[in-house]
Amino acid sequence: MKIAVTGKGGVGKTTIAATLARLYAEEGHPVLAADVDPDANLGLALGFPEEILDSIVPITKMRKLIEERTEASADNRFYKINPRVSDIPDKYSKEYNGVKLLTLGTVETAGSGCVCPEHVMLRRIINSLVLHRGDVVILDMEAGLEHLGRGTTEGMDMFIVVIEPGARSIQTYKNVKRLAEELGVHQVHVVANKVRDEKDEAFIQDRIPPEDLLGMVHYNPEIMEADREGSSPYDYSAAAVEEIRKIKTKIDKSNMPCMEKV
Ligand SMILES: Nc1ncnc2c1ncn2[C@@H]1O[C@H](COP(=O)(O)OP(=O)(O)OP(=O)(O)O)[C@@H](O)[C@H]1O
């Protein structure tokens, strides 16, 4: 099962991605969680200890590795666009609480057409996760257009767009849905996060078709507290975990044939 969790900055992608990863690990699945967010903090939300987190260098910052695999260098304008990456997830991920964490980082680019060596590596690794690994793979990524470009994420089984009750978030959902459909991914679902009251619930229900809505996670000060403590919401808030567990049950139901592959 391959899931990309996406959405605007700060909506709660990392909270949802990390809790789903822990829930799949709790069931005994091998889980690989990949952080493609510019503010790489999935490790904290997964409950990784500081000494492991401090040792992590995002793959896109590993200049020597990128040069070695792509043969790019200051004197070489030409480089491989199909570098070997199949060993990277196992070699460079860190494991804790049954979840392997691969920190990819992002590539700063002016437009979506960038084919710099870092970007080539990023795309190839994401592709290899999607195509070759039998694990549950959960990508935590911002809803930028580049990640949704052809050649990167179209092999995902499901996109989950995390939204907050607000017009801008609804727009993001519509954009991701359109792009994903262009890429042939028809499973685009929504998790509404930080829902405060019945007014928020009605706002979401009026705008998201019921078949797209996986569920709601209510605004919960325990999630903020977990963040302040540098802990995993999974270890901190039983109420939030129960809400996300229900969402996971719906994911598994709507993706039955893919679960058989796991
Ligand atoms: N349901 C919730 N209730 C209260 N606070 C929440 C909830 N979900 C997330 N938060 C808080 O909102 C902030 C942003 O959450 P998170 O880091 O998961 O979002 P993100 O979309 O991954 O952000 P970024 O784009 O910056 O990586 C964090 O402080 C987190 O604790």
The ligand as a Tripos MOL2 file, in Angstrom:
@<TRIPOS>MOLECULE
LIG
   31    33     1     0     0
SMALL
NO_CHARGES

@<TRIPOS>ATOM
      1 N1         -6.0690   18.0470   15.1820 N.pl3     1 LIG1
      2 C1         -5.1790   18.9280   15.6590 C.ar      1 LIG1
      3 N2         -5.4760   19.6670   16.7600 N.ar      1 LIG1
      4 C2         -4.6060   20.5760   17.2540 C.ar      1 LIG1
      5 N3         -3.3940   20.8150   16.7300 N.ar      1 LIG1
      6 C3         -3.0340   20.1170   15.6390 C.ar      1 LIG1
      7 C4         -3.8920   19.1410   15.0490 C.ar      1 LIG1
      8 N4         -3.2530   18.6090   13.9800 N.ar      1 LIG1
      9 C5         -2.0530   19.2140   13.9010 C.ar      1 LIG1
     10 N5         -1.9180   20.1240   14.8990 N.ar      1 LIG1
     11 C6         -0.7770   21.0170   15.1450 C.3       1 LIG1
     12 O1         -0.6390   21.8680   14.0070 O.3       1 LIG1
     13 C7          0.7490   22.0990   13.7340 C.3       1 LIG1
     14 C8          1.0540   21.6590   12.3140 C.3       1 LIG1
     15 O2          0.8680   20.2600   12.2480 O.3       1 LIG1
     16 P1          1.7720   19.3500   11.3060 P.3       1 LIG1
     17 O3          3.2170   19.6160   11.5370 O.co2     1 LIG1
     18 O4          1.2750   17.9530   11.4360 O.co2     1 LIG1
     19 O5          1.3260   19.9590    9.9140 O.3       1 LIG1
     20 P2          2.0640   19.9200    8.4850 P.3       1 LIG1
     21 O6          0.9760   20.1170    7.4990 O.co2     1 LIG1
     22 O7          2.8710   18.6770    8.3570 O.co2     1 LIG1
     23 O8          2.9890   21.1750    8.6160 O.3       1 LIG1
     24 P3          4.2860   21.5610    7.7050 P.3       1 LIG1
     25 O9          3.7680   21.8320    6.3680 O.co2     1 LIG1
     26 O10         4.8200   22.7850    8.4020 O.co2     1 LIG1
     27 O11         5.2130   20.3740    7.7820 O.co2     1 LIG1
     28 C9          1.5260   21.3240   14.7920 C.3       1 LIG1
     29 O12         1.8380   22.2000   15.8570 O.3       1 LIG1
     30 C10         0.5490   20.2650   15.2680 C.3       1 LIG1
     31 O13         0.7730   19.8740   16.5900 O.3       1 LIG1
@<TRIPOS>BOND
     1     1     2 1
     2     2     3 ar
     3     2     7 ar
     4     3     4 ar
     5     4     5 ar
     6     5     6 ar
     7     6     7 ar
     8     6    10 ar
     9     7     8 ar
    10     8     9 ar
    11     9    10 ar
    12    10    11 1
    13    11    12 1
    14    11    30 1
    15    12    13 1
    16    13    14 1
    17    13    28 1
    18    14    15 1
    19    15    16 1
    20    16    17 2
    21    16    18 1
    22    16    19 1
    23    19    20 1
    24    20    21 2
    25    20    22 1
    26    20    23 1
    27    23    24 1
    28    24    25 2
    29    24    26 1
    30    24    27 1
    31    28    29 1
    32    28    30 1
    33    30    31 1
@<TRIPOS>SUBSTRUCTURE
     1 LIG1         1 GROUP 0 **** ****
